[in-house]
Amino acid sequence: MSKRIRIGMIGGGLGAFIGPIHRIAARLDDQYQLVSGVFSHNEANNTESAKQLHIESSRCYSNYHLMFEQERLREDGIEAVIIVTPNHLHFDAAKAALEVGLAVICEKPMTLSFAQAKELHDLEKHANVPFLLTHTYCGYPLVQEAKARIEQGKLGDIVSFSVEYLQEWLTEKPESDNRQAVWRLNPELAGAAGCLGDIGTHAFQLASYVTGRSLTSISANLNRFIEGRLVDDNVQASLTLEGNLQGQLWASQTAAGHENALRIRVIGTKASIEWAQESPNELWFTPYNAPRQRITRRADFLNPFAASNTRTPGGHPEGYLEAFGNLYCQFASVIRGNNEYAHWLPNAATGLQGLQFIESAILSNNRNGARIDVEALA
């Protein structure tokens, strides 16, 4: 039986939102063991985080360079690293990890710029080291089923799509001690994209993932509904994907009444599909001129990859944590050399496409919504 994969974490200390989610996901299928980390730039937080996570004090490091250096000297050193810092720290940490041969699990967006993303993507290809970008929503079995049905031609020719991701949490100016808002609204830490980078990238990735097509052009308008806000909080975009497939994207963090409303619709000549993250255990499949069909998360209903990502019998709900866990579990197989399902997972190429989407959207907005043709990725 394979031993657990030893991992170190960068970021995710006390008070963080996404760090604990990653730790739960890593342990869900018992494939990983957290053994070291740099949990915070604040020494007290870093030390206390390690203590609460039962990490040996000698393996709680002040910076990731020291962690990589020291862990390489140990027989039981880390084999992979999780990067859950604010966006501006992703590139340097991921680059350093790839250079020493560590598998990387990184939060999105992958970097602050397309140039950085291109460098990281090229390095990952050259180093031949596994890389996972945690776009959570493609970890849901019914998203994977939607993708498979499109690939199998069950929708016929795809003619249009729409995707939206609506949240309300930035409808008002947040309190100054709101740690999650402070860095996300600071372009020096989050990058030039606010809502666009935080959740707009999720919406774009979901549309690209399900349809199996990359972006070719975009027309976008970015808004800031709170006076003095330095980054966008609402995005409206018209997208063209490969094959001249046209659709709409709307992402907003100032959508009052919406908690985490991610939804996608794809329309074909034979049928349409619809999936919503707040009801993740059902996929609606509607053939032309026929009744609407509710597809549930029963393994015997699904394609082999989606079925491999279900843990409980039909009717027993699974959700966000399990979707995260699916990415971790499948990536463990990739780290161990089994690439059967690697093409289903978001990787450095996904991150490169995400930065291409961000920068093209910003350029379009700066040109009053002019359509921007996107160059093919190298």
N, C-alpha and C positions, 0 to 999 in steps of 0.2 A: 504494500500500500504506500502511495506517495506521501511524503511528509508535507506538513503545512508549509506554504511559501512564506518566508520571513520578510516582513515589510517594515519600512520606516515611514514616518509621516512628517510632512513639512506644513506647519499651520494646524488649525483645528483644535486649538487649546480651549481652556475654560471660557465660556461665553460665546463660542463660535456656533454657527448654525449648521454648516454643511459637514464639518469634521465628524461629529457624532454619527451622522447619517452614513458616511463612508465606513466608519468603524463597525457599525451594525451590519452593513452590506458585506463587508469583508469576512465577518464571522458567521453569516447566515448559513452557509453551506460547509463551514469548517475547513475551508481551503487555505486560509491565511492565518498568520500569527503576527500581531503587532509587537515588535521587540525593541524599537528605538524611535527617536523622534526629535524634532525641533518644533515644539508646539506653539511657541510664541516668541516674539522679539523681546517681550517683557520677561525679565529673569524670574520674577516671582511667579508669574502665570505659567511659564514654561516648567518650572520645577514642580509646582503644585499639580499641573496637568499630568506630568509623568507619574507623580505619586498616586493620583487617583486612578490612573490607567494601569497601575501595577508594573510600570517600566522601571527596570533597574536604574538607579541614579547615575551609574557610570555610562549608561546608554541614552541619557538625556543630554543633548548637545546644544551648544550655544549658537551654532550655525550649521548649515547643511554641508558645507565644504569639509568641516571637521567630522561630521557624521559619516560622510562617504569615505574619508581617509581612514578613520578608525575602524569602521565596520569591515573594510576590505582586509584588515589584518586579522580578523576573527574567523575561525572555522564555521561559526554559526552566524556570520554576518548577514546583513540584509540582501535580498535578491531582487526586491522591487521597492519603489518609493511612491507614496501618495502625495500629491501636491494640491493642497486645499487652502492656499493663501489668497489674498486679493490679487486681482488680475495682473498688476504690474510686476509681480514676482514670479509668474509662471515660467517665462522664457528662460531666465538665467538658471533657475532650479532644474527645469527639464533638460536643458542643454548639458548642464554639469552631470546629471544622472546618466544621460545617454552616453556621454563621453567615457564614463567608467563602466559601461555595460549593464546598468540597472534597468530593468523593465519599469515603465513609467505609467502611472495612473494619474491623470491630470483633469482638474476642473476646467470648464469652458468659461469664456473663450480661451483658446490655447495660448494666445499671446496678445500684445497690444496692437500689433501692426501686421500687415500682410508680409512685409519684408522679414520680420522675425519669424512668422509662421513658415515662410518658404525655407529659411535657414534650418529651422527645427525639423521640418518635413524631410529635407535633403539629408540631414544628419541621421535621422531615424532610418532612412532607406540605406544609407551607407553603413551604418553600424549594425543593421539587421537586428535591432533590439525591439521587442514588443512594446507597443504604445497604445494605451486606451484613453480616449477622451470621454468623460462621463456625461454624455447626453442621455439622461435618465430614461426618457420616454420611449426610446427604441428598445428598452429592456422589457416593455410590456408584451406579453404573448400575443395579444390581439392586434397590436401594431405590427408585429411580425407576421401575423396571419393576413392582415391587410396587404402588406408588401408582397407576400407569396401569391395571393389571389390576383394581384395586378400582373406579376411576373408570369403566372399561368394563363393569362389572357381571359380570366373570368369576367372582367369588366369590359372586354372588347378593346377598341382603341380609346386611349385616354384623351379626353377633349378639354377638361378644365379641372381646377381645384381651388379650394379656399382653405386657409389656415388662420386661426386667430388664437392669441394668448392674452387673456385679460386678467389683470389684478387691480386691486384697489388700494394697496398699502401705502402708496405715495400720493394719494389724492390730496392730502394736506401736507404741509411742511412738517417733517418729522422732528421729534425732540433731539436735542444736541447729543444726548447720550445713547441714541439708537445706533449701536455699532454697525449693524447691517446696512443702514441707510448712509451713514457717514462716508464710508469708503466707496459705496456704489454711486454716490452723487458727486464724487470728487474725480475729475478727469485725469488727475495725476496718478490716481490709484486704480481707477476702473477703465481708463482709456476714454477716447472721445465719444464713445457710444454709451449711453445710459441704458434706457429700456431696450434699445436696439441690441446692445451687447449682452444684456442680462437675460432677457427672455425672447427677444426677437430672433436671436440665434437658435434657440430651441425650436421656435416655430418654423424657421427656414429649414433646419436640419430634419425635422419631422417630415416636411413636404418632400424634400430631396430624397430622404431615406425610403419613404413609402412608395414614391413614384419611380425611384431608381434613376433619377435624372439630375444633372448639375445645372447650375445657373448660367444663362447666356446673356440676359439683359435685365435691367431693373429701372423703374421709375419710383422714387420714394420722396415722401414728405415727413419730416421729423418735427415734433412740436414740444414745447416746454410750457406746460399749463400753470406752473407755479413761478411767480415772479422771482427773479434772481437765481433760479436754478441753472446750473452750468452745463447740464447734459439733458438730452431728450428724455421725455417720459411717455411719449405716444408716437407710434410709427404706423403710417399707412403706405403700402407699397404694392405696385403692380410688378409681378415677376414673369419672366419667360424662361422656361427650362428647356433642356435639349428636346429637339423634335418640335420646336415651336409650340410647346405646351404652355399655355398662359393661365395665370391664376392670381389670386389676391392674398395679401398678408396684412394682418392687423395685429399689432402688439401694443398693449397699454398697461401702465402701472398707475393710471389715474382713472380707472374704470369703476366708478362707485357701484357697489353691489356684487362685485365679482371677486372671489377669493383666489382661485387658481384655475381659471377656465381656459384650458387648452383644448382646442377642437380642430379636427381636420375633416374635410369632405373631398372626395375624389369622384369625378363623373366620367363614365365611359359610355361607349355606344351601346353596350349590352346591359350595364348595371352601374350602380353607384355604391360607395361605401362611406360610412361616417363613424367616427370614434371620438370620444370625449374623455379627457383624463380624469374628470371628477366622477365618471361612471366607467372605470377602466375594464370592468369584467364583462362588457358587452360591446359587440361590433355589429353595426347595422348594415346589412347587405340587401340591396333592393334591385332586383332584375327589372328590366324595362317591361312596363305594362303587367306587373305581377306584384303580389303582396310583399310587404317589407318583412325581411327575415332577421331575427335576433340571434346572432352567433355568440355563444358563451364560451367561457374559458375551460371547457372540458377537453382533456388531452385527446380524446378520440375524435374530436371535431377538427383538430388543427393539423397544420403541416408539421413535419418532424422537428424542426428547430423550435418552433413555438411550443410544441408539446413537451420538449425537453426542458422548458423554462416554467413549467407548472409544478407545484408542490403539493397541492391539496385537491381533493375530489371536486367535481363540478358542484357549483352552488356554495362553495366555501370561498369567500372573497379573498383575493390577493390584491396588493396595491403598490404604493410608492416604494416602500422598503424592499419588497420582493423584486420590483423592477430593477432597482439599484443592485440588489444581490445577484440578479441574473447576469448583469454585465460583469460583475466580479467573478462569478463562478465560471462563465464561459472564457473569460480572460485567463483564468488559472490554467485552463487546458492549453491555451495558446502559449503561455509562459513555459509549460512543460513540453512543448513541441508538437501538440496536436492542433493543426490548423484547419480542421474540417469545417468549422463554423466561423473562422476568423473574419470572413467577408461580411458577416452580419453585424460586426461590432464597429462602432465609431473609432477612428484612429487619427493619426497625424494628418492624413489626407483630408479627413472630415474637418479637422481644425483649420487647415489651409483654406478650404472652401468657405468656412465660417467667416474668416477674416476677409476673404474676397467679397462676400456678401456685405459685411459691415462697411468696408471702405467704399464699395460701389454705391451703397445706399447714402452714405454721407456725401459723396461727390455729387450724386443726383440731387440731393436736397440743396446743396450749395449752388446748384445750377437751376434752382426753382423747379425741381421735379423733372428735369430733362432725362430722357431715357439714356442709360449708360450701357454700352455694349461691353460685356465682360470677356476678357481674353481667356482662352482655354488654359487650364492649369498645366504646368510642365510636368 
